[in-house]
Amino acid sequence: MSFRKIKADKIRKVRGARTLQEIADASGGQFTKGVLWQWENSRNRKPSDDNIPILLMALGCSYEDISEPVEVAYAA
């Protein structure tokens, strides 16, 4: 099974030259530019499961574009 985690720098990279406000507006009011800023700059703040599809739509990207694989060790 593979797991992925969202990376703040990848959100920022995909946003590119678009402003935080432009992406917040593209979300249809589902999140604010302040929340988006936190997702891009905070190690502890990530989009909720409900917000991920909205963020992907607003950015026009796939989940793989804003995340990276994570190694998971299984305890037997």
C-alpha contacts under 8 A as a table, 3 or more apart, distances in Angstrom:
res1	aa1	res2	aa2	distance
2	S	69	P	7.13
2	S	70	V	7.40
2	S	71	E	7.89
3	F	69	P	5.82
3	F	70	V	5.48
3	F	71	E	7.35
3	F	72	V	7.63
4	R	67	S	5.95
4	R	68	E	5.21
4	R	69	P	4.32
4	R	70	V	5.28
5	K	67	S	5.17
5	K	68	E	5.62
5	K	69	P	6.56
5	K	70	V	6.58
6	I	10	K	7.80
6	I	46	K	7.26
6	I	66	I	5.71
6	I	67	S	4.08
6	I	68	E	6.58
7	K	10	K	5.36
7	K	11	I	6.63
7	K	66	I	5.99
7	K	67	S	5.30
7	K	68	E	6.97
8	A	11	I	5.24
8	A	12	R	6.45
8	A	39	W	5.91
8	A	40	E	4.33
8	A	41	N	6.21
8	A	42	S	7.28
8	A	43	R	7.43
8	A	46	K	7.94
8	A	66	I	7.69
9	D	12	R	5.06
9	D	13	K	6.09
9	D	40	E	6.21
9	D	41	N	7.73
10	K	13	K	4.89
10	K	14	V	6.09
10	K	65	D	6.96
10	K	66	I	4.80
10	K	67	S	6.90
11	I	14	V	5.29
11	I	15	R	6.19
11	I	39	W	7.81
11	I	40	E	6.11
11	I	65	D	7.99
11	I	66	I	5.29
12	R	15	R	5.14
12	R	16	G	6.49
12	R	40	E	5.75
13	K	16	G	5.23
14	V	59	L	6.89
14	V	61	C	7.60
14	V	65	D	7.32
14	V	66	I	7.29
15	R	18	R	5.71
15	R	19	T	7.61
15	R	23	I	7.62
15	R	59	L	6.25
18	R	22	E	6.22
18	R	23	I	7.12
19	T	22	E	5.13
19	T	23	I	6.60
20	L	23	I	5.34
20	L	24	A	6.14
20	L	33	K	5.05
20	L	34	G	7.97
20	L	36	L	6.69
20	L	37	W	6.97
21	Q	24	A	4.94
21	Q	25	D	5.96
21	Q	32	T	7.55
21	Q	33	K	5.22
22	E	25	D	5.12
22	E	26	A	6.16
23	I	26	A	4.91
23	I	27	S	6.36
23	I	33	K	7.47
23	I	58	A	5.71
23	I	59	L	6.59
24	A	27	S	5.15
24	A	28	G	7.16
24	A	29	G	6.52
24	A	30	Q	7.55
24	A	31	F	5.94
24	A	32	T	5.27
24	A	33	K	5.25
24	A	36	L	7.24
24	A	58	A	7.56
25	D	28	G	5.51
25	D	29	G	6.09
25	D	32	T	7.96
26	A	29	G	7.67
26	A	57	M	7.97
26	A	58	A	4.91
26	A	59	L	7.97
27	S	30	Q	5.44
27	S	31	F	6.58
27	S	54	I	5.98
27	S	55	L	6.68
27	S	57	M	7.41
27	S	58	A	5.22
28	G	31	F	7.93
29	G	32	T	6.78
30	Q	51	N	7.55
30	Q	54	I	7.47
31	F	35	V	6.32
31	F	36	L	7.15
31	F	51	N	7.89
32	T	35	V	5.26
32	T	36	L	6.35
33	K	36	L	4.94
33	K	37	W	6.03
34	G	37	W	5.00
34	G	38	Q	6.33
35	V	38	Q	5.02
35	V	39	W	6.32
36	L	39	W	5.02
36	L	40	E	6.27
37	W	40	E	5.09
37	W	41	N	6.06
38	Q	41	N	5.12
38	Q	42	S	5.21
38	Q	45	R	6.21
38	Q	46	K	7.85
39	W	42	S	5.80
39	W	43	R	7.90
39	W	45	R	5.52
39	W	46	K	5.22
39	W	47	P	6.57
42	S	45	R	5.36
42	S	46	K	7.80
43	R	46	K	7.73
47	P	50	D	7.82
47	P	51	N	5.60
47	P	52	I	5.86
48	S	51	N	5.12
48	S	52	I	6.28
49	D	52	I	5.44
49	D	53	P	7.77
50	D	53	P	6.80
50	D	54	I	7.58
51	N	54	I	5.20
51	N	55	L	6.01
52	I	55	L	5.06
52	I	56	L	6.15
53	P	56	L	5.09
53	P	57	M	6.21
54	I	57	M	5.11
54	I	58	A	6.12
55	L	58	A	5.05
55	L	59	L	6.04
56	L	59	L	5.17
56	L	60	G	5.72
56	L	61	C	5.33
56	L	62	S	6.07
56	L	63	Y	6.76
57	M	60	G	4.94
57	M	61	C	6.74
61	C	65	D	6.25
61	C	66	I	7.98
62	S	65	D	5.31
62	S	66	I	7.26
63	Y	66	I	5.60
63	Y	67	S	6.18
64	E	67	S	5.15
64	E	68	E	6.73
